[in-house]
Amino acid sequence: MVLSPHFDDAALSVAGYLGRTTGPTAVVTVHGGAPAADRISWWDAGCGFATPEEAYRVRLAEDARACALLGAEQVTLANPDSPYRDDGDLAGLADFLTGLPPQTRVLVPLGTNQPDHTAVRDQALAVLAGRPGLAPYVYADLPYTGGVRKWGTDAVVDRLAGSDKYGGAYRDLSAAYELRVAHNIRLDEREWAAKRAAVLSYTSQLAPVAVGHGPFLRRPGPLQAELLWELVPAAPDNEPVPAIPDNQEGNRHAGQPPPHIDVG
C-alpha cells in the first residue's frame, strides 16, 4: 500500500517496485479530494487548466489509468491539493491506516524537499508507531532525490545522507530510526517501459514537472532507479554526516514555482 502525497508520486517513485511485488497492491493518494475553491492555484494554471474542478477531474482520470497499468487499486483520501486546503492534520489518513489489516506493508514518502510529502510521512509514521503489526517502508520520492549525485549507484545512500540539498529528510528520519536499505532497484528495459507508460498517464503535469526537474524522463535517467528503506528503532549516538555540495533543490507545490534542477 503506497501513500502517494499527490496524483503521480507513486508512479514516479515506486512503479518498478510495484511491478516486482506479488499479491494485492493499492495506491492511496492523500491529496486526492476535490477542491472547493473559486480561484485556481498557480500549479494548476501552469498545467493549462481554467478551473480547479477541471484540474481535479482530469487528474483523477489520469490516476485511474496509471493505477490500472500498475495493477494497483486506486484509493483517494478527501484532502484537496495543498493550495486549496488549510494547514492541519490530513483528513482520513489516521482512520485509513488504523483500519488496515495486520501485516500490510505501508510505503511512506521520504519527504525530500516537499512539505506535503513531509506532512504525509510524519503523520503516517505517528499512526504506524501504534500499529506494530504493520510494516512501514520509506521510499525515496522522485524526481526530488534523483538530483543527488551518484543516484542509481551503490554509493547513493552515503551521498544522500551527506547532501546539503537533498539529505535533510534522510537525516531527520535517521535521528529516530535506523534506515536499512530494503530495495535498491535498477529497472531493466521491460520494467522501464512499464514505468514510463504509467508516468506518461499523468500528461497534464509532465511539462511543469520538467520545468522544475529538467529532463527527468530521459534514458538513462533518474526514474530508472528506485530506493526503499525498512525502518527500525535507531541506535543511540548517531553521528552527524558532513554535507556534500549538490545541485539545486526543487519544490513543486510550495508557494512559488520551483527553480530549474539539473538531474545529471
SVG drawing of the C-alpha trace seen along z (x, -y; Angstrom):
<svg xmlns="http://www.w3.org/2000/svg" viewBox="-16 -33 48 46">
<polyline fill="none" stroke="black" stroke-width="0.4" points="0.0,0.0 1.7,-3.2 0.9,-6.5 1.2,-8.9 1.0,-12.5 -0.3,-13.7 -1.5,-12.1 1.7,-10.8 4.1,-10.4 3.7,-6.7 4.2,-6.1 7.3,-8.4 8.8,-6.8 7.9,-3.1 6.3,-1.9 9.2,0.5 8.9,1.9 5.2,2.4 5.9,4.4 8.1,6.8 5.6,7.4 3.2,10.2 -0.3,10.0 -2.7,7.1 -1.4,3.5 -3.1,0.1 -2.0,-3.5 -3.6,-5.9 -3.4,-9.5 -3.6,-11.5 -4.3,-14.8 -6.9,-13.1 -10.0,-15.2 -12.0,-17.6 -11.1,-21.3 -13.8,-23.7 -12.3,-26.9 -13.1,-29.7 -9.5,-30.6 -7.2,-28.3 -3.8,-27.6 -0.6,-28.6 0.3,-25.0 -3.0,-24.1 -2.8,-27.2 0.7,-26.3 -0.7,-22.9 -3.2,-24.7 -6.4,-24.3 -9.1,-27.0 -10.7,-25.9 -9.9,-23.8 -12.7,-21.4 -11.3,-20.7 -7.9,-20.0 -9.2,-17.6 -11.4,-15.7 -8.6,-15.3 -6.1,-14.2 -8.4,-11.7 -8.8,-10.1 -5.1,-10.1 -4.5,-8.4 -7.1,-5.7 -5.2,-4.9 -1.8,-4.8 -3.2,-2.5 -4.6,-0.2 -1.3,0.1 0.4,0.7 -2.1,3.3 -3.0,1.4 -6.3,0.4 -6.9,-3.4 -7.8,-4.9 -8.2,-8.6 -8.5,-10.5 -10.6,-13.6 -7.9,-16.2 -7.7,-18.6 -4.3,-19.6 -2.5,-21.8 -3.1,-25.1 -6.8,-24.5 -6.7,-23.4 -5.9,-24.9 -3.0,-23.6 -3.5,-20.9 -3.9,-17.2 -4.7,-15.4 -8.3,-14.2 -8.9,-10.5 -5.2,-9.4 -5.2,-8.2 -8.5,-6.4 -7.4,-4.7 -4.1,-3.5 -5.7,-2.2 -8.2,-0.2 -5.6,1.7 -5.2,5.4 -2.1,6.6 1.0,7.3 0.1,4.7 3.3,3.2 2.9,-0.6 5.2,-2.6 5.7,-6.2 7.5,-9.0 10.9,-10.1 9.7,-13.8 12.6,-15.2 12.3,-19.0 8.5,-18.9 6.3,-20.0 3.3,-17.9 5.4,-14.8 6.9,-15.6 3.5,-16.1 2.3,-12.7 5.4,-11.0 5.2,-12.4 1.5,-11.9 1.6,-8.4 4.6,-7.3 3.0,-8.6 0.0,-6.4 2.0,-3.4 4.0,-3.6 0.9,-2.5 0.3,0.4 3.3,2.7 1.7,5.3 2.2,3.1 5.4,2.9 6.5,-0.7 8.8,-1.2 10.1,-4.6 10.6,-5.3 12.9,-7.9 10.5,-10.4 11.3,-11.0 12.3,-13.1 13.4,-15.0 16.0,-12.5 17.0,-11.8 19.0,-15.0 21.6,-13.7 24.9,-12.8 25.6,-9.0 21.8,-8.4 21.3,-4.9 24.6,-3.5 25.6,-1.7 27.1,-4.9 23.7,-6.8 22.9,-6.4 26.1,-7.9 25.7,-10.8 22.1,-11.3 23.0,-11.3 25.7,-14.0 23.9,-16.2 23.0,-19.7 20.3,-20.0 18.7,-16.6 19.7,-14.9 17.7,-16.8 14.7,-14.4 17.0,-11.4 18.9,-12.9 15.7,-13.8 14.5,-10.2 17.9,-8.8 17.5,-10.6 14.6,-8.5 15.1,-5.3 17.8,-3.1 17.1,-3.1 18.1,0.3 18.1,0.4 15.4,3.0 15.4,2.4 17.9,0.6 16.4,1.1 17.7,0.5 15.0,1.1 15.7,3.2 14.3,2.2 11.0,4.0 10.4,2.5 11.4,-0.9 8.9,-0.7 6.2,0.2 7.1,-2.6 7.3,-5.1 3.8,-4.2 2.4,-4.8 4.2,-8.1 3.0,-9.3 -0.5,-8.7 -0.2,-12.0 0.0,-14.0 -1.3,-17.2 1.7,-17.6 4.6,-16.5 5.5,-19.9 5.6,-21.8 7.5,-19.0 10.1,-19.2 10.4,-23.0 11.5,-22.2 13.4,-19.0 14.9,-19.1 14.8,-16.1 13.6,-13.7 12.2,-11.2 15.4,-10.8 17.0,-7.4 19.3,-6.7 18.0,-9.0 16.8,-9.4 13.5,-7.5 15.2,-4.2 16.5,-3.8 14.3,-3.3 15.3,-3.2 13.3,-1.9 14.3,-1.5 12.9,0.5 12.6,-1.4 13.8,0.0 14.4,-1.9 17.6,-4.0 20.8,-3.0 21.9,-5.7 24.6,-8.3 24.1,-8.7 27.0,-10.7 26.3,-13.8 27.1,-13.3 29.2,-16.0 27.5,-17.9 28.4,-17.2 27.7,-20.0 25.0,-19.1 22.6,-20.5 19.7,-22.9 16.7,-21.7 13.2,-21.8 9.8,-22.3 6.9,-21.5 3.9,-22.6 5.4,-25.2 4.4,-28.8 6.4,-29.7 7.2,-27.9 10.4,-25.8 13.8,-26.6 15.4,-24.5 17.3,-21.4 19.9,-19.7 19.5,-16.0 22.5,-14.9"/>
</svg>
